[in-house]
């Protein structure tokens, strides 16, 4: 590779690291070109899967500030899935493809600047997608707002019911003592 080509490759990799929400490093030894194409399709549009040269990737990672997380993983034939969107979706695609094709080995990666082991990536893949989690959060918030609205509506109703109950009780209590007070007064007038 010519020096200019290497510099361009490093600049492209650095740009990918900086603009991605996550980068998952894999080993692809033993996969055919057709399988790699299938993997790229399974990752969808929010991830770009690229076979990389370790030395150029180390330089790009150093320039992007993610050296510590990736340097020890850059051994053997390496490919990186650069994720622009939902990292969970890409992790699921990689996990599912690796189950069907054991030659794909997930080494680890970086998500939002934090190092991830292969186990972390697998755990991440078991999460529900961002859209599903947001929908669940919105549903929970709507339910709690509905509960709060019902509580606020119940307060005046309960207060009115309590006031009515107190009025009825006072009438009952007020009627009995008043009649009792009148009766002794009548007996004392006669005597």
N, CA and C atoms as an extended XYZ file, in Angstrom:
573
Properties=species:S:1:pos:R:3:atomname:S:1:resname:S:1:resid:I:1 pbc="F F F"
N         0.841       -1.177        0.000 N   UNK     1
C         0.000        0.000        0.000 CA  UNK     1
C         0.884        1.237        0.000 C   UNK     1
N         0.600        2.173       -0.849 N   UNK     2
C         1.384        3.409       -0.920 CA  UNK     2
C         1.104        4.265        0.308 C   UNK     2
N         2.070        5.133        0.607 N   UNK     3
C         1.966        5.981        1.794 CA  UNK     3
C         0.696        6.840        1.764 C   UNK     3
N         0.348        7.393        0.623 N   UNK     4
C        -0.848        8.220        0.500 CA  UNK     4
C        -2.110        7.390        0.746 C   UNK     4
N        -2.096        6.165        0.242 N   UNK     5
C        -3.245        5.276        0.454 CA  UNK     5
C        -3.392        4.926        1.930 C   UNK     5
N        -2.258        4.689        2.598 N   UNK     6
C        -2.296        4.384        4.030 CA  UNK     6
C        -2.834        5.573        4.814 C   UNK     6
N        -2.377        6.769        4.468 N   UNK     7
C        -2.842        7.968        5.161 CA  UNK     7
C        -4.341        8.165        4.948 C   UNK     7
N        -4.815        7.904        3.747 N   UNK     8
C        -6.241        8.036        3.458 CA  UNK     8
C        -7.039        6.982        4.228 C   UNK     8
N        -6.520        5.759        4.317 N   UNK     9
C        -7.203        4.691        5.042 CA  UNK     9
C        -7.279        5.012        6.534 C   UNK     9
N        -6.184        5.527        7.086 N   UNK    10
C        -6.167        5.909        8.502 CA  UNK    10
C        -7.164        7.039        8.753 C   UNK    10
N        -7.190        8.027        7.857 N   UNK    11
C        -8.122        9.149        8.019 CA  UNK    11
C        -9.574        8.664        7.959 C   UNK    11
N        -9.852        7.734        7.062 N   UNK    12
C       -11.214        7.196        6.952 CA  UNK    12
C       -11.604        6.416        8.207 C   UNK    12
N       -10.692        5.574        8.696 N   UNK    13
C       -10.955        4.816        9.914 CA  UNK    13
C       -11.150        5.740       11.117 C   UNK    13
N       -10.313        6.766       11.220 N   UNK    14
C       -10.437        7.725       12.319 CA  UNK    14
C       -11.801        8.410       12.257 C   UNK    14
N       -12.208        8.800       11.073 N   UNK    15
C       -13.516        9.428       10.894 CA  UNK    15
C       -14.648        8.484       11.306 C   UNK    15
N       -14.524        7.211       10.934 N   UNK    16
C       -15.526        6.214       11.311 CA  UNK    16
C       -15.604        6.062       12.837 C   UNK    16
N       -14.447        5.997       13.496 N   UNK    17
C       -14.422        5.882       14.954 CA  UNK    17
C       -15.098        7.090       15.602 C   UNK    17
N       -14.790        8.284       15.104 N   UNK    18
C       -15.303        9.508       15.711 CA  UNK    18
C       -16.794        9.709       15.463 C   UNK    18
N       -17.288        9.267       14.317 N   UNK    19
C       -18.697        9.505       13.981 CA  UNK    19
C       -19.620        8.360       14.383 C   UNK    19
N       -19.056        7.252       14.834 N   UNK    20
C       -19.873        6.088       15.189 CA  UNK    20
C       -20.259        6.112       16.661 C   UNK    20
N       -21.454        5.588       16.944 N   UNK    21
C       -21.863        5.449       18.346 CA  UNK    21
C       -21.256        4.189       18.950 C   UNK    21
N       -20.781        3.295       18.093 N   UNK    22
C       -20.143        2.084       18.565 CA  UNK    22
C       -19.323        1.435       17.472 C   UNK    22
N       -18.335        0.668       17.886 N   UNK    23
C       -17.499       -0.089       16.963 CA  UNK    23
C       -17.269       -1.465       17.582 C   UNK    23
N       -17.681       -2.504       16.851 N   UNK    24
C       -17.546       -3.870       17.354 CA  UNK    24
C       -16.496       -4.582       16.514 C   UNK    24
N       -15.462       -5.064       17.180 N   UNK    25
C       -14.346       -5.734       16.510 CA  UNK    25
C       -14.602       -7.229       16.447 C   UNK    25
N       -14.391       -7.796       15.256 N   UNK    26
C       -14.629       -9.227       15.054 CA  UNK    26
C       -13.437       -9.862       14.355 C   UNK    26
N       -13.401      -11.181       14.428 N   UNK    27
C       -12.444      -11.962       13.631 CA  UNK    27
C       -13.284      -12.745       12.628 C   UNK    27
N       -12.903      -12.668       11.370 N   UNK    28
C       -13.723      -13.254       10.310 CA  UNK    28
C       -13.041      -14.434        9.623 C   UNK    28
N       -11.973      -14.935       10.167 N   UNK    29
C       -11.207      -16.017        9.544 CA  UNK    29
C       -12.130      -17.204        9.230 C   UNK    29
N       -12.099      -17.645        7.974 N   UNK    30
C       -12.890      -18.800        7.566 CA  UNK    30
C       -14.222      -18.449        6.927 C   UNK    30
N       -14.611      -17.190        6.938 N   UNK    31
C       -15.864      -16.792        6.294 CA  UNK    31
C       -15.628      -16.545        4.808 C   UNK    31
N       -16.577      -16.940        4.013 N   UNK    32
C       -16.474      -16.704        2.568 CA  UNK    32
C       -16.929      -15.286        2.248 C   UNK    32
N       -16.658      -14.871        1.020 N   UNK    33
C       -17.094      -13.549        0.568 CA  UNK    33
C       -18.621      -13.469        0.608 C   UNK    33
N       -19.293      -14.547        0.232 N   UNK    34
C       -20.757      -14.577        0.252 CA  UNK    34
C       -21.273      -14.427        1.686 C   UNK    34
N       -20.615      -15.070        2.644 N   UNK    35
C       -21.037      -14.960        4.042 CA  UNK    35
C       -20.814      -13.539        4.572 C   UNK    35
N       -19.685      -12.918        4.177 N   UNK    36
C       -19.442      -11.537        4.594 CA  UNK    36
C       -20.503      -10.601        4.013 C   UNK    36
N       -20.907      -10.846        2.776 N   UNK    37
C       -21.972      -10.039        2.164 CA  UNK    37
C       -23.281      -10.230        2.908 C   UNK    37
N       -23.565      -11.455        3.286 N   UNK    38
C       -24.778      -11.758        4.051 CA  UNK    38
C       -24.734      -11.049        5.407 C   UNK    38
N       -23.566      -11.041        6.038 N   UNK    39
C       -23.403      -10.358        7.314 CA  UNK    39
C       -23.667       -8.864        7.159 C   UNK    39
N       -23.118       -8.277        6.121 N   UNK    40
C       -23.330       -6.843        5.885 CA  UNK    40
C       -24.819       -6.540        5.723 C   UNK    40
N       -25.535       -7.407        5.006 N   UNK    41
C       -26.980       -7.217        4.819 CA  UNK    41
C       -27.720       -7.372        6.151 C   UNK    41
N       -27.303       -8.329        6.971 N   UNK    42
C       -27.998       -8.581        8.236 CA  UNK    42
C       -27.805       -7.443        9.237 C   UNK    42
N       -26.726       -6.685        9.092 N   UNK    43
C       -26.486       -5.568       10.001 CA  UNK    43
C       -27.392       -4.375        9.693 C   UNK    43
N       -27.913       -4.327        8.495 N   UNK    44
C       -28.807       -3.225        8.128 CA  UNK    44
C       -28.045       -1.985        7.720 C   UNK    44
N       -28.791       -0.907        7.640 N   UNK    45
C       -28.219        0.346        7.146 CA  UNK    45
C       -27.522        1.170        8.217 C   UNK    45
N       -27.720        0.830        9.478 N   UNK    46
C       -27.120        1.645       10.522 CA  UNK    46
C       -25.721        1.178       10.932 C   UNK    46
N       -25.198        0.177       10.249 N   UNK    47
C       -23.852       -0.309       10.575 CA  UNK    47
C       -23.088       -0.591        9.284 C   UNK    47
N       -21.796       -0.307        9.333 N   UNK    48
C       -20.922       -0.586        8.187 CA  UNK    48
C       -19.869       -1.571        8.657 C   UNK    48
N       -19.787       -2.717        7.981 N   UNK    49
C       -18.841       -3.772        8.345 CA  UNK    49
C       -17.664       -3.692        7.390 C   UNK    49
N       -16.466       -3.478        7.932 N   UNK    50
C       -15.281       -3.298        7.097 CA  UNK    50
C       -14.140       -4.173        7.583 C   UNK    50
N       -13.499       -4.858        6.637 N   UNK    51
C       -12.273       -5.604        6.931 CA  UNK    51
C       -11.166       -4.565        7.015 C   UNK    51
N       -10.353       -4.637        8.087 N   UNK    52
C        -9.344       -3.606        8.332 CA  UNK    52
C        -7.962       -4.217        8.523 C   UNK    52
N        -6.964       -3.390        8.302 N   UNK    53
C        -5.582       -3.772        8.599 CA  UNK    53
C        -5.288       -3.330       10.034 C   UNK    53
N        -4.736       -4.239       10.817 N   UNK    54
C        -4.520       -3.976       12.236 CA  UNK    54
C        -3.620       -2.769       12.492 C   UNK    54
N        -2.520       -2.659       11.774 N   UNK    55
C        -1.588       -1.552       12.033 CA  UNK    55
C        -2.236       -0.211       11.722 C   UNK    55
N        -2.982       -0.121       10.622 N   UNK    56
C        -3.645        1.138       10.276 CA  UNK    56
C        -4.779        1.439       11.258 C   UNK    56
N        -5.450        0.412       11.702 N   UNK    57
C        -6.545        0.595       12.656 CA  UNK    57
C        -6.004        1.063       13.998 C   UNK    57
N        -4.841        0.540       14.414 N   UNK    58
C        -4.230        0.991       15.670 CA  UNK    58
C        -3.893        2.472       15.599 C   UNK    58
N        -3.364        2.910       14.458 N   UNK    59
C        -3.029        4.328       14.289 CA  UNK    59
C        -4.303        5.172       14.332 C   UNK    59
N        -5.338        4.739       13.614 N   UNK    60
C        -6.597        5.486       13.582 CA  UNK    60
C        -7.252        5.512       14.965 C   UNK    60
N        -7.194        4.386       15.677 N   UNK    61
C        -7.773        4.314       17.020 CA  UNK    61
C        -7.031        5.251       17.966 C   UNK    61
N        -5.719        5.308       17.834 N   UNK    62
C        -4.912        6.204       18.669 CA  UNK    62
C        -5.314        7.649       18.391 C   UNK    62
N        -5.465        7.999       17.114 N   UNK    63
C        -5.837        9.365       16.754 CA  UNK    63
C        -7.266        9.698       17.186 C   UNK    63
N        -8.146        8.706       17.223 N   UNK    64
C        -9.543        8.917       17.622 CA  UNK    64
C        -9.719        8.838       19.138 C   UNK    64
N        -8.696        8.388       19.855 N   UNK    65
C        -8.757        8.324       21.315 CA  UNK    65
C        -9.375        7.058       21.879 C   UNK    65
N        -9.373        5.974       21.119 N   UNK    66
C        -9.940        4.706       21.619 CA  UNK    66
C        -8.897        3.585       21.599 C   UNK    66
N        -7.640        3.951       21.722 N   UNK    67
C        -6.550        2.982       21.624 CA  UNK    67
C        -6.624        1.909       22.692 C   UNK    67
N        -6.774        2.320       23.944 N   UNK    68
C        -6.724        1.366       25.049 CA  UNK    68
C        -7.779        0.279       24.903 C   UNK    68
N        -8.950        0.667       24.420 N   UNK    69
C       -10.054       -0.278       24.319 CA  UNK    69
C        -9.830       -1.313       23.225 C   UNK    69
N        -9.151       -0.933       22.147 N   UNK    70
C        -9.059       -1.810       20.979 CA  UNK    70
C        -7.692       -2.434       20.728 C   UNK    70
N        -6.657       -1.848       21.262 N   UNK    71
C        -5.306       -2.281       20.888 CA  UNK    71
C        -5.054       -3.769       21.135 C   UNK    71
N        -5.433       -4.286       22.285 N   UNK    72
C        -5.183       -5.702       22.561 CA  UNK    72
C        -6.096       -6.618       21.751 C   UNK    72
N        -7.213       -6.086       21.212 N   UNK    73
C        -8.131       -6.896       20.408 CA  UNK    73
C        -7.688       -7.009       18.949 C   UNK    73
N        -6.815       -6.132       18.519 N   UNK    74
C        -6.378       -6.115       17.121 CA  UNK    74
C        -5.274       -7.146       16.889 C   UNK    74
N        -5.664       -8.393       16.880 N   UNK    75
C        -4.771       -9.523       16.642 CA  UNK    75
C        -5.435      -10.399       15.588 C   UNK    75
N        -4.701      -10.895       14.656 N   UNK    76
C        -5.273      -11.772       13.628 CA  UNK    76
C        -6.133      -10.986       12.651 C   UNK    76
N        -6.826      -11.693       11.750 N   UNK    77
C        -7.655      -11.000       10.761 CA  UNK    77
C        -8.820      -10.289       11.456 C   UNK    77
N        -8.921       -8.996       11.237 N   UNK    78
C        -9.907       -8.192       11.956 CA  UNK    78
C       -10.856       -7.489       11.008 C   UNK    78
N       -12.081       -7.353       11.469 N   UNK    79
C       -13.092       -6.559       10.783 CA  UNK    79
C       -13.868       -5.817       11.859 C   UNK    79
N       -14.340       -4.633       11.503 N   UNK    80
C       -15.039       -3.801       12.477 CA  UNK    80
C       -16.412       -3.436       11.925 C   UNK    80
N       -17.408       -3.549       12.790 N   UNK    81
C       -18.748       -3.056       12.475 CA  UNK    81
C       -18.863       -1.679       13.115 C   UNK    81
N       -18.861       -0.646       12.272 N   UNK    82
C       -19.038        0.720       12.751 CA  UNK    82
C       -20.540        1.006       12.777 C   UNK    82
N       -21.064        1.315       13.960 N   UNK    83
C       -22.509        1.475       14.138 CA  UNK    83
C       -22.842        2.958       14.234 C   UNK    83
N       -23.739        3.396       13.363 N   UNK    84
C       -24.157        4.802       13.361 CA  UNK    84
C       -25.461        5.012       14.127 C   UNK    84
N       -26.281        3.988       14.224 N   UNK    85
C       -27.586        4.123       14.865 CA  UNK    85
C       -27.666        3.325       16.141 C   UNK    85
N       -28.661        2.461       16.194 N   UNK    86
C       -28.932        1.650       17.378 CA  UNK    86
C       -27.885        0.545       17.518 C   UNK    86
N       -27.078        0.631       18.561 N   UNK    87
C       -26.008       -0.339       18.800 CA  UNK    87
C       -26.585       -1.710       19.131 C   UNK    87
N       -27.732       -1.729       19.802 N   UNK    88
C       -28.359       -3.000       20.187 CA  UNK    88
C       -28.733       -3.794       18.937 C   UNK    88
N       -29.289       -3.121       17.952 N   UNK    89
C       -29.690       -3.797       16.718 CA  UNK    89
C       -28.476       -4.410       16.007 C   UNK    89
N       -27.390       -3.661       15.943 N   UNK    90
C       -26.175       -4.181       15.311 CA  UNK    90
C       -25.591       -5.345       16.108 C   UNK    90
N       -25.615       -5.240       17.432 N   UNK    91
C       -25.107       -6.324       18.281 CA  UNK    91
C       -25.940       -7.586       18.086 C   UNK    91
N       -27.256       -7.432       17.939 N   UNK    92
C       -28.121       -8.578       17.681 CA  UNK    92
C       -27.784       -9.213       16.338 C   UNK    92
N       -27.568       -8.376       15.323 N   UNK    93
C       -27.211       -8.897       14.005 CA  UNK    93
C       -25.914       -9.685       14.052 C   UNK    93
N       -24.915       -9.160       14.743 N   UNK    94
C       -23.633       -9.864       14.865 CA  UNK    94
C       -23.783      -11.148       15.661 C   UNK    94
N       -24.501      -11.086       16.774 N   UNK    95
C       -24.701      -12.272       17.610 CA  UNK    95
C       -25.422      -13.374       16.844 C   UNK    95
N       -26.506      -13.012       16.161 N   UNK    96
C       -27.278      -14.006       15.413 CA  UNK    96
C       -26.462      -14.607       14.277 C   UNK    96
N       -25.686      -13.768       13.584 N   UNK    97
C       -24.848      -14.275       12.500 CA  UNK    97
C       -23.759      -15.194       13.053 C   UNK    97
N       -23.187      -14.828       14.199 N   UNK    98
C       -22.133      -15.655       14.810 CA  UNK    98
C       -22.677      -17.005       15.259 C   UNK    98
N       -23.956      -17.041       15.694 N   UNK    99
C       -24.561      -18.320       16.066 CA  UNK    99
C       -24.679      -19.228       14.846 C   UNK    99
N       -25.079      -18.653       13.719 N   UNK   100
C       -25.254      -19.433       12.493 CA  UNK   100
C       -23.922      -19.737       11.822 C   UNK   100
N       -22.922      -18.884       12.032 N   UNK   101
C       -21.600      -19.036       11.406 CA  UNK   101
C       -20.529      -18.907       12.487 C   UNK   101
N       -20.142      -20.012       13.096 N   UNK   102
C       -19.191      -19.955       14.211 CA  UNK   102
C       -17.822      -19.387       13.847 C   UNK   102
N       -17.533      -19.228       12.559 N   UNK   103
C       -16.244      -18.645       12.165 CA  UNK   103
C       -16.174      -17.154       12.485 C   UNK   103
N       -17.312      -16.508       12.666 N   UNK   104
C       -17.310      -15.104       13.064 CA  UNK   104
C       -17.170      -15.056       14.584 C   UNK   104
N       -16.116      -14.423       15.048 N   UNK   105
C       -15.851      -14.319       16.486 CA  UNK   105
C       -15.927      -12.850       16.879 C   UNK   105
N       -16.796      -12.553       17.822 N   UNK   106
C       -16.903      -11.181       18.329 CA  UNK   106
C       -15.845      -11.011       19.408 C   UNK   106
N       -14.910      -10.090       19.178 N   UNK   107
C       -13.798       -9.885       20.114 CA  UNK   107
C       -14.137       -8.875       21.201 C   UNK   107
N       -14.908       -7.869       20.865 N   UNK   108
C       -15.226       -6.792       21.801 CA  UNK   108
C       -15.418       -5.521       21.023 C   UNK   108
N       -15.317       -4.390       21.694 N   UNK   109
C       -15.466       -3.134       20.985 CA  UNK   109
C       -15.570       -1.949       21.910 C   UNK   109
N       -16.106       -0.889       21.334 N   UNK   110
C       -16.285        0.360       22.059 CA  UNK   110
C       -17.695        0.852       21.758 C   UNK   110
N       -18.447        1.184       22.815 N   UNK   111
C       -19.780        1.746       22.648 CA  UNK   111
C       -19.835        3.036       23.454 C   UNK   111
N       -20.108        4.131       22.776 N   UNK   112
C       -20.153        5.457       23.405 CA  UNK   112
C       -18.892        5.747       24.213 C   UNK   112
N       -17.744        5.339       23.666 N   UNK   113
C       -16.464        5.613       24.301 CA  UNK   113
C       -16.089        4.674       25.432 C   UNK   113
N       -16.932        3.704       25.734 N   UNK   114
C       -16.651        2.759       26.819 CA  UNK   114
C       -16.260        1.404       26.237 C   UNK   114
N       -15.215        0.785       26.788 N   UNK   115
C       -14.801       -0.521       26.273 CA  UNK   115
C       -15.845       -1.597       26.582 C   UNK   115
N       -16.004       -2.520       25.653 N   UNK   116
C       -16.959       -3.622       25.804 CA  UNK   116
C       -16.244       -4.926       25.473 C   UNK   116
N       -16.435       -5.937       26.321 N   UNK   117
C       -15.903       -7.258       26.030 CA  UNK   117
C       -16.888       -7.980       25.115 C   UNK   117
N       -16.511       -9.149       24.648 N   UNK   118
C       -17.428       -9.915       23.806 CA  UNK   118
C       -18.674      -10.311       24.602 C   UNK   118
N       -18.520      -10.580       25.886 N   UNK   119
C       -19.665      -10.904       26.736 CA  UNK   119
C       -20.587       -9.701       26.878 C   UNK   119
N       -19.996       -8.497       26.992 N   UNK   120
C       -20.797       -7.272       27.083 CA  UNK   120
C       -21.612       -7.064       25.805 C   UNK   120
N       -20.996       -7.352       24.666 N   UNK   121
C       -21.690       -7.202       23.379 CA  UNK   121
C       -22.855       -8.188       23.310 C   UNK   121
N       -22.639       -9.421       23.768 N   UNK   122
C       -23.702      -10.429       23.775 CA  UNK   122
C       -24.832      -10.007       24.712 C   UNK   122
N       -24.487       -9.459       25.863 N   UNK   123
C       -25.495       -8.960       26.804 CA  UNK   123
C       -26.267       -7.805       26.186 C   UNK   123
N       -25.559       -6.916       25.523 N   UNK   124
C       -26.182       -5.794       24.840 CA  UNK   124
C       -27.158       -6.287       23.777 C   UNK   124
N       -26.794       -7.361       23.095 N   UNK   125
C       -27.663       -7.925       22.055 CA  UNK   125
C       -28.941       -8.503       22.630 C   UNK   125
N       -28.920       -8.875       23.904 N   UNK   126
C       -30.125       -9.456       24.511 CA  UNK   126
C       -31.129       -8.382       24.931 C   UNK   126
N       -30.719       -7.118       24.901 N   UNK   127
C       -31.640       -6.037       25.231 CA  UNK   127
C       -32.633       -5.838       24.092 C   UNK   127
N       -33.740       -5.200       24.421 N   UNK   128
C       -34.692       -4.858       23.378 CA  UNK   128
C       -34.184       -3.622       22.655 C   UNK   128
N       -34.682       -3.399       21.450 N   UNK   129
C       -34.203       -2.272       20.655 CA  UNK   129
C       -34.582       -0.945       21.313 C   UNK   129
N       -33.923        0.096       20.890 N   UNK   130
C       -34.142        1.430       21.443 CA  UNK   130
C       -35.602        1.849       21.298 C   UNK   130
N       -36.193        1.561       20.136 N   UNK   131
C       -37.577        1.947       19.884 CA  UNK   131
C       -38.524        1.243       20.858 C   UNK   131
N       -38.288       -0.052       21.107 N   UNK   132
C       -39.147       -0.808       22.024 CA  UNK   132
C       -38.992       -0.265       23.444 C   UNK   132
N       -37.753       -0.002       23.858 N   UNK   133
C       -37.533        0.533       25.202 CA  UNK   133
C       -38.181        1.910       25.359 C   UNK   133
N       -38.071        2.752       24.326 N   UNK   134
C       -38.705        4.071       24.389 CA  UNK   134
C       -40.226        3.943       24.437 C   UNK   134
N       -40.772        2.998       23.678 N   UNK   135
C       -42.222        2.783       23.696 CA  UNK   135
C       -42.678        2.323       25.079 C   UNK   135
N       -41.917        1.429       25.704 N   UNK   136
C       -42.260        0.970       27.049 CA  UNK   136
C       -42.181        2.121       28.049 C   UNK   136
N       -41.155        2.956       27.912 N   UNK   137
C       -41.010        4.106       28.794 CA  UNK   137
C       -42.185        5.062       28.609 C   UNK   137
N       -42.556        5.320       27.356 N   UNK   138
C       -43.688        6.209       27.088 CA  UNK   138
C       -44.974        5.629       27.662 C   UNK   138
N       -45.169        4.324       27.526 N   UNK   139
C       -46.352        3.680       28.092 CA  UNK   139
C       -46.384        3.786       29.598 C   UNK   139
N       -45.237        3.586       30.229 N   UNK   140
C       -45.166        3.687       31.687 CA  UNK   140
C       -45.447        5.124       32.143 C   UNK   140
N       -44.903        6.080       31.400 N   UNK   141
C       -45.138        7.484       31.752 CA  UNK   141
C       -46.611        7.843       31.561 C   UNK   141
N       -47.214        7.342       30.471 N   UNK   142
C       -48.627        7.615       30.214 CA  UNK   142
C       -49.483        7.000       31.324 C   UNK   142
N       -49.144        5.788       31.728 N   UNK   143
C       -49.896        5.126       32.796 CA  UNK   143
C       -49.765        5.891       34.102 C   UNK   143
N       -48.565        6.344       34.433 N   UNK   144
C       -48.391        7.077       35.690 CA  UNK   144
C       -49.090        8.426       35.628 C   UNK   144
N       -49.114        9.045       34.433 N   UNK   145
C       -49.837       10.308       34.291 CA  UNK   145
C       -51.343       10.058       34.408 C   UNK   145
N       -51.813        8.953       33.857 N   UNK   146
C       -53.225        8.593       33.986 CA  UNK   146
C       -53.597        8.334       35.431 C   UNK   146
N       -52.719        7.647       36.152 N   UNK   147
C       -52.956        7.402       37.579 CA  UNK   147
C       -52.987        8.710       38.363 C   UNK   147
N       -52.070        9.625       38.026 N   UNK   148
C       -52.043       10.919       38.707 CA  UNK   148
C       -53.316       11.700       38.393 C   UNK   148
N       -53.758       11.677       37.148 N   UNK   149
C       -54.992       12.379       36.776 CA  UNK   149
C       -56.178       11.788       37.519 C   UNK   149
N       -56.244       10.476       37.614 N   UNK   150
C       -57.342        9.834       38.342 CA  UNK   150
C       -57.290       10.219       39.819 C   UNK   150
N       -56.094       10.281       40.382 N   UNK   151
C       -55.944       10.674       41.781 CA  UNK   151
C       -56.404       12.109       41.989 C   UNK   151
N       -55.995       13.004       41.084 N   UNK   152
C       -56.396       14.403       41.214 CA  UNK   152
C       -57.901       14.565       41.017 C   UNK   152
N       -58.490       13.776       40.146 N   UNK   153
C       -59.943       13.815       39.957 CA  UNK   153
C       -60.665       13.218       41.152 C   UNK   153
N       -60.054       12.242       41.788 N   UNK   154
C       -60.684       11.585       42.927 CA  UNK   154
C       -60.692       12.476       44.163 C   UNK   154
N       -59.712       13.345       44.307 N   UNK   155
C       -59.632       14.189       45.502 CA  UNK   155
C       -60.874       15.062       45.683 C   UNK   155
N       -61.316       15.823       44.686 N   UNK   156
C       -62.537       16.626       44.895 CA  UNK   156
C       -63.765       15.758       45.134 C   UNK   156
N       -63.838       14.628       44.437 N   UNK   157
C       -64.975       13.725       44.625 CA  UNK   157
C       -64.995       13.188       46.048 C   UNK   157
N       -63.854       12.730       46.525 N   UNK   158
C       -63.755       12.208       47.893 CA  UNK   158
C       -64.053       13.315       48.915 C   UNK   158
N       -63.563       14.520       48.632 N   UNK   159
C       -63.812       15.636       49.545 CA  UNK   159
C       -65.310       15.942       49.600 C   UNK   159
N       -65.970       15.924       48.442 N   UNK   160
C       -67.419       16.170       48.406 CA  UNK   160
C       -68.170       15.070       49.145 C   UNK   160
N       -67.756       13.821       48.952 N   UNK   161
C       -68.398       12.707       49.647 CA  UNK   161
C       -68.197       12.824       51.155 C   UNK   161
N       -66.997       13.202       51.557 N   UNK   162
C       -66.703       13.375       52.975 CA  UNK   162
C       -67.539       14.506       53.562 C   UNK   162
N       -67.642       15.611       52.847 N   UNK   163
C       -68.445       16.743       53.322 CA  UNK   163
C       -69.910       16.329       53.466 C   UNK   163
N       -70.430       15.588       52.499 N   UNK   164
C       -71.813       15.114       52.564 CA  UNK   164
C       -72.007       14.179       53.749 C   UNK   164
N       -71.064       13.276       53.965 N   UNK   165
C       -71.157       12.350       55.100 CA  UNK   165
C       -71.135       13.110       56.418 C   UNK   165
N       -70.280       14.129       56.515 N   UNK   166
C       -70.233       14.944       57.737 CA  UNK   166
C       -71.537       15.701       57.939 C   UNK   166
N       -72.113       16.231       56.852 N   UNK   167
C       -73.374       16.961       56.957 CA  UNK   167
C       -74.486       16.043       57.464 C   UNK   167
N       -74.538       14.831       56.889 N   UNK   168
C       -75.557       13.871       57.307 CA  UNK   168
C       -75.351       13.493       58.767 C   UNK   168
N       -74.131       13.269       59.170 N   UNK   169
C       -73.840       12.883       60.549 CA  UNK   169
C       -74.206       14.000       61.511 C   UNK   169
N       -73.916       15.233       61.142 N   UNK   170
C       -74.259       16.375       62.004 CA  UNK   170
C       -75.775       16.533       62.114 C   UNK   170
N       -76.456       16.303       61.008 N   UNK   171
C       -77.914       16.391       61.064 CA  UNK   171
C       -78.464       15.332       62.002 C   UNK   171
N       -77.914       14.106       61.893 N   UNK   172
C       -78.375       13.028       62.764 CA  UNK   172
C       -78.038       13.326       64.215 C   UNK   172
N       -76.809       13.774       64.460 N   UNK   173
C       -76.401       14.079       65.822 CA  UNK   173
C       -77.081       15.354       66.316 C   UNK   173
N       -77.193       16.293       65.420 N   UNK   174
C       -77.820       17.568       65.773 CA  UNK   174
C       -79.294       17.401       66.088 C   UNK   174
N       -79.979       16.516       65.377 N   UNK   175
C       -81.413       16.284       65.605 CA  UNK   175
C       -81.657       15.585       66.935 C   UNK   175
N       -80.877       14.610       67.318 N   UNK   176
C       -81.071       13.853       68.549 CA  UNK   176
C       -80.789       14.700       69.777 C   UNK   176
N       -79.673       15.421       69.871 N   UNK   177
C       -79.442       16.230       71.065 CA  UNK   177
C       -80.433       17.370       71.177 C   UNK   177
N       -80.832       17.928       70.050 N   UNK   178
C       -81.786       19.029       70.105 CA  UNK   178
C       -83.108       18.531       70.660 C   UNK   178
N       -83.560       17.362       70.253 N   UNK   179
C       -84.806       16.794       70.761 CA  UNK   179
C       -84.651       16.446       72.234 C   UNK   179
N       -83.495       15.954       72.625 N   UNK   180
C       -83.250       15.608       74.024 CA  UNK   180
C       -83.205       16.865       74.878 C   UNK   180
N       -82.655       17.919       74.331 N   UNK   181
C       -82.574       19.172       75.075 CA  UNK   181
C       -83.958       19.771       75.248 C   UNK   181
N       -84.822       19.613       74.264 N   UNK   182
C       -86.168       20.143       74.345 CA  UNK   182
C       -87.007       19.357       75.354 C   UNK   182
N       -86.833       18.063       75.408 N   UNK   183
C       -87.640       17.241       76.288 CA  UNK   183
C       -87.416       17.618       77.756 C   UNK   183
N       -86.176       17.770       78.257 N   UNK   184
C       -86.018       18.143       79.657 CA  UNK   184
C       -86.561       19.550       79.912 C   UNK   184
N       -86.439       20.388       78.927 N   UNK   185
C       -86.952       21.734       79.118 CA  UNK   185
C       -88.450       21.719       79.291 C   UNK   185
N       -89.151       20.860       78.601 N   UNK   186
C       -90.591       20.758       78.706 CA  UNK   186
C       -90.983       20.187       80.069 C   UNK   186
N       -90.232       19.214       80.555 N   UNK   187
C       -90.563       18.611       81.837 CA  UNK   187
C       -90.303       19.582       82.960 C   UNK   187
N       -89.302       20.428       82.865 N   UNK   188
C       -89.010       21.364       83.913 CA  UNK   188
C       -90.050       22.476       83.980 C   UNK   188
N       -90.664       22.843       82.854 N   UNK   189
C       -91.710       23.876       82.822 CA  UNK   189
C       -92.984       23.355       83.512 C   UNK   189
N       -93.276       22.097       83.402 N   UNK   190
C       -94.473       21.529       83.952 CA  UNK   190
C       -94.339       21.339       85.466 C   UNK   190
N       -93.234       21.131       85.987 N   UNK   191
C       -93.017       20.763       87.348 CA  UNK   191
C       -92.980       21.851       88.303 C   UNK   191
